[in-house]
Amino acid sequence: MSTLASLPEGYRAAVIGATGAIGGALVQALQADARCGGVHAFSRRSAPALDLLDEASIATAAAHLREQLPGPGGLHLLVCATGVLQLGPRSPEKRLADLAPETLARAMALNAIGPALVLKHFCELLPLKERALVAVLSARVGSIGDNRKGGWYAYRASKAALNQFLHTAAIEVARKRPLAVLAALHPGTVQSGLSAPIIGDAEATTPPVAAANLLRVLNGLQPTDSGGFFAWDGTAIAW
Ligand SMILES: NC(=O)c1ccc[n+]([C@@H]2O[C@H](COP(=O)([O-])OP(=O)(O)OC[C@H]3O[C@@H](n4cnc5c(N)ncnc54)[C@H](OP(=O)(O)O)[C@@H]3O)[C@@H](O)[C@H]2O)c1
């Protein structure tokens, strides 16, 4: 059975960050779903290219997708699977002395503002009266309530900002699209270029398993869950 059984037959999906480990696995999982009517994969290498640091490229990608969809409001699933952990020479930071303004600004631009601009341009493509699912990949370390170890200032703060953008967008999107569900998702520790320098011997999920987990969580979310922050197993994470 399709993992996304809650979406209509022939649903269309878009994945931003399709070159990433988790983004690529999401594209493969959606391509393998017989009920999926098409997966549109965007990255800095797609045509058109989408660069989070260039709003015009995000707008162009959304306009391109609009032309590919069967009609207005034809996008039922959007996942922004982009993200960067190592952003500068002392990143991720261990202590206050490691903070560098350029690194902090870059983290905000890539991990928070870029995905917010993706929501700005792509949420317009969601249906008005049908179920739709939107996820941004966040990280548990973006939780302020769960932060007991400190460190990783830029990544933590940019993911916390991403969560706030997502939550705020969910409130606005619900006004016109009451069946849409927007969520910030923590994929767990996953084998990828992003995690490789920091996981050491820690247990890490493979990208295909992580993708399946994320789609399962999304499938189970209801409009009352919209704007929330959830882990790979469906449990809610403290802000
Ligand atoms: N892996 C983990 O253990 C883990 C844990 C918690 C949260 N996460 C989150 O999960 C998400 C996916 O991570 P991942 O592990 O799959 O990492 P990844 O393999 O390094 O993928 C990161 C993706 O972000 C894209 N990206 C970076 N800068 C970009 C830009 N300027 N414009 C457009 N795309 C850009 C990369 O594109 P290029 O190929 O062009 O560089 C790539 O597609 C991230 O948000 C990460 O924070 C991961």
The ligand as an ORCA input file, in Angstrom:
! r2SCAN-3c Opt
* xyz 0 1
  N      21.474     13.709      8.307
  C      21.087     13.876      9.562
  O      21.510     13.134     10.465
  C      20.115     14.979      9.892
  C      19.714     15.112     11.239
  C      18.808     16.117     11.559
  C      18.325     16.950     10.571
  N      18.743     16.798      9.284
  C      18.197     17.717      8.278
  O      17.741     16.990      7.146
  C      17.886     17.809      5.975
  C      18.579     17.021      4.866
  O      19.875     16.699      5.310
  P      20.775     15.565      4.629
  O      21.327     14.774      5.749
  O      20.037     14.893      3.523
  O      21.957     16.473      4.044
  P      22.678     16.524      2.622
  O      22.786     15.160      2.033
  O      23.931     17.290      2.848
  O      21.663     17.395      1.731
  C      21.556     18.790      1.892
  C      20.804     19.364      0.710
  O      20.728     20.796      0.870
  C      21.028     21.369     -0.393
  N      21.516     22.752     -0.334
  C      22.556     23.248      0.366
  N      22.737     24.546      0.060
  C      21.797     24.859     -0.877
  C      21.473     26.035     -1.601
  N      22.165     27.186     -1.465
  N      20.438     25.993     -2.470
  C      19.745     24.841     -2.671
  N      20.007     23.697     -2.025
  C      21.026     23.715     -1.134
  C      22.108     20.466     -0.949
  O      22.258     20.736     -2.321
  P      23.677     20.543     -3.096
  O      23.726     19.079     -3.456
  O      23.556     21.455     -4.266
  O      24.759     20.958     -2.122
  C      21.474     19.102     -0.654
  O      20.492     18.793     -1.612
  C      18.622     19.080      6.439
  O      17.685     20.090      6.694
  C      19.264     18.660      7.742
  O      19.479     19.756      8.594
  C      19.626     15.832      8.928
*
